[in-house]
Amino acid sequence: MQACRNACPPDRLKEISAHICARLLSDDLYRGADVLLLYSPVRGEPDLLALARAGLRDGKTVCFPRSGTCRRMTFHRVYGLSELTAGRYGIAEPPETAPLPQFTRHSLCLVPGLAFDRAGFRLGYGGGYYDTFLPGFPGITVGGVAAACLVDELPRGEFDCRIHRIVTEEEAFDTGAPV
């Protein structure tokens, strides 16, 4: 899957990212969200920062993760993308002093992944950060992924969490994961 993603030319990835953001911005889940949990794109992931900029303009609480120890991460509120700086693993993250948000069932978490399957399972990078965070998250989870990285089925482990909705440049669908 990494080789598949690496084969995507930068111009095509930019186009894919724009299509995914457009689909998400027109989605009722975005419109109804009070808090947006996003991530800084790395390793050829779709760039969803346009969603963060829109959320800031729309008055939503926009948050990014900070990686901690023991596979723990915390999401912190930002008031502008300029607050993000290179953190652990070289991934842009907010300062440790940034406020911690309150999550609700209307919070929307965009979950990164190397690949996703149609049932809502994802192939991450092996750190376990999202698999540790998601069980306690009360909101809706969404995987934004290039269609080339969407497969019928991925291997699953006992701690893997299903994502509620998948959005690609070609389609958006609910996975049937319980809300």
Solvent accessible surface area in square Angstrom, and as a share of the most:
residue,aa,sasa,rsa
1,M,74,0.33
2,Q,63,0.28
3,A,80,0.62
4,C,56,0.33
5,R,14,0.05
6,N,102,0.52
7,A,79,0.61
8,C,35,0.21
9,P,78,0.49
10,P,112,0.70
11,D,118,0.61
12,R,88,0.32
13,L,38,0.19
14,K,155,0.66
15,E,86,0.38
16,I,7,0.04
17,S,7,0.04
18,A,63,0.49
19,H,88,0.39
20,I,0,0.00
21,C,6,0.04
22,A,60,0.46
23,R,87,0.32
24,L,3,0.02
25,L,59,0.29
26,S,71,0.46
27,D,20,0.10
28,D,102,0.53
29,L,55,0.27
30,Y,9,0.03
31,R,141,0.51
32,G,48,0.46
33,A,6,0.05
34,D,56,0.29
35,V,8,0.05
36,L,0,0.00
37,L,0,0.00
38,L,1,0.01
39,Y,11,0.04
40,S,11,0.07
41,P,38,0.24
42,V,38,0.22
43,R,117,0.43
44,G,29,0.28
45,E,6,0.03
46,P,5,0.03
47,D,61,0.31
48,L,3,0.02
49,L,36,0.18
50,A,40,0.31
51,L,0,0.00
52,A,0,0.00
53,R,111,0.41
54,A,6,0.04
55,G,0,0.00
56,L,51,0.25
57,R,181,0.66
58,D,88,0.45
59,G,64,0.62
60,K,25,0.10
61,T,26,0.15
62,V,0,0.00
63,C,0,0.00
64,F,0,0.00
65,P,20,0.13
66,R,54,0.20
67,S,31,0.20
68,G,26,0.25
69,T,93,0.54
70,C,113,0.68
71,R,140,0.51
72,R,144,0.53
73,M,18,0.08
74,T,66,0.39
75,F,4,0.02
76,H,11,0.05
77,R,73,0.27
78,V,0,0.00
79,Y,135,0.52
80,G,18,0.18
81,L,40,0.20
82,S,108,0.69
83,E,56,0.25
84,L,26,0.13
85,T,88,0.51
86,A,83,0.65
87,G,27,0.26
88,R,101,0.37
89,Y,136,0.52
90,G,56,0.54
91,I,46,0.24
92,A,34,0.26
93,E,11,0.05
94,P,1,0.00
95,P,54,0.34
96,E,127,0.57
97,T,128,0.74
98,A,10,0.08
99,P,66,0.42
100,L,113,0.56
101,P,22,0.14
102,Q,153,0.68
103,F,61,0.25
104,T,52,0.30
105,R,174,0.64
106,H,89,0.40
107,S,0,0.00
108,L,3,0.01
109,C,0,0.00
110,L,0,0.00
111,V,0,0.00
112,P,13,0.08
113,G,5,0.05
114,L,20,0.10
115,A,0,0.00
116,F,0,0.00
117,D,0,0.00
118,R,105,0.38
119,A,28,0.21
120,G,0,0.00
121,F,27,0.11
122,R,28,0.10
123,L,67,0.33
124,G,21,0.20
125,Y,86,0.33
126,G,69,0.67
127,G,31,0.30
128,G,17,0.16
129,Y,37,0.14
130,Y,18,0.07
131,D,34,0.18
132,T,45,0.26
133,F,33,0.14
134,L,13,0.07
135,P,96,0.61
136,G,70,0.67
137,F,18,0.08
138,P,69,0.43
139,G,4,0.04
140,I,24,0.12
141,T,6,0.04
142,V,1,0.00
143,G,0,0.00
144,G,3,0.03
145,V,3,0.02
146,A,10,0.08
147,A,25,0.19
148,A,70,0.54
149,C,2,0.01
150,L,22,0.11
151,V,42,0.24
152,D,116,0.60
153,E,124,0.56
154,L,15,0.08
155,P,113,0.71
156,R,112,0.41
157,G,43,0.42
158,E,153,0.69
159,F,154,0.64
160,D,47,0.24
161,C,28,0.17
162,R,80,0.29
163,I,0,0.00
164,H,29,0.13
165,R,42,0.15
166,I,0,0.00
167,V,1,0.00
168,T,0,0.00
169,E,20,0.09
170,E,114,0.51
171,E,56,0.25
172,A,36,0.28
173,F,38,0.16
174,D,99,0.51
175,T,17,0.10
176,G,62,0.59
177,A,10,0.08
178,P,111,0.70
179,V,147,0.84
